[in-house]
């Protein structure tokens, strides 16, 4: 087994650790907003919907941050707006419509990938490949993470008002609808960003679990945001080491670490509740 | 203490002496939910220093009226609509605070009492301005006025019903609201908490605020509120609490 020093001696490991910390932090930070918005399932279906958009973009112009985001956004919009249209024009509810469209889009993405020229590694798209990061990807991760973090911090107050009481927020002049769209656009950005680290199927783990763990104990939204960032970064970095030692896929390791952390936290909370209220 | 647009507010804790009598004028207000008329042609005028009970059977439009005043539901008006301090209400939204029914609030939201009250300052600070010493003072005084200082670090999910109600009133005070709109504030409170809320209403109006609340206890309305508006989609009666509750009015209001 390699020592930590030996792992760090490889440049691709250094890059993976750096990218993991960055992406993990940005997505963990955003996870606080997603948990408070109670939209984990929606973001999950969004993450599956991105695939055909990304594949088409990579066929047409090659996959870069910009083309990836454009393709992903178009695919997400088609699925999201399509679900709204179907639920308005038919007896079907929005969740059912979303279920049909996001699986359809995901399937279409898989079919497109199977016809891809050259040898495309399907696993990397679906489950991530943080160890295979190229320099250009790293810069992309920098840029996207910065945009997500700065936007969320800049609009923290109106976003909090919106998440706590949307109707009251509207009454004091907060542009609730526009902020909600902004939040969804940031989700798409973060999903594109985490594709390299965890892939599109597992990305939802990094976008929900970090803040969910802290939600069990915290009584301040800022703890969810910053703490979620730290947990996301820690899990991503730890996963790079673990996947080196045990030769296991990094993306899966990240989300399993986080889910395990959540279960531990949940049990700890049950115990502390029982101790705090022995009479009840 | 002058707020930006020249409206005077008496500091809490000093002896009451209301220098202003701002008026909330509602004329010909109607609200429709689709094809259902929720409110028809409501007209009344209330002033700072008053407390106004909105009464009527379920579906009479009490909550709808509060929501229309808060700008939460669209309304139509044959005449002046909603006028506050001589201007359309939209001009000074910040001066009007809406307190939702307790079951409409997400009590699991991770926030402390103090964090909740600090949110009241966002309307003044906007998205980016920093909390200054005056903002902190206003938050402190709001917490003191509602006797919540010792509970300020407690998460809102661990408050009793009366404490929850007071936390939201404290937020309205931190917002420096003149008008408080409360939806069923006494619902689910025990006798002690209800008595405390009653005293707080008297304190708030003595300091020059206008309190509007939906209410459904005919037994306590006279001792809690100075005025009352009886609703049955259309207004049935409006005046001082003593004038409104005649046998005939009550019968008209509660007839299905």
Interface residues (C-beta under 8 A of the other chain):
Chain A: X36 X154 X155 X156 X157 X158 X160 X161 X163 X164 X165 X167 X168 X170 X171 X172 X173 X215 X218 X219 X220 X221 X223 X224
Chain B: X70 X71 X72 X93 X94 X98 X100 X105 X106 X109 X110 X111 X112 X115 X119 X122 X123 X125 X126 X127 X128 X153 X154 X155
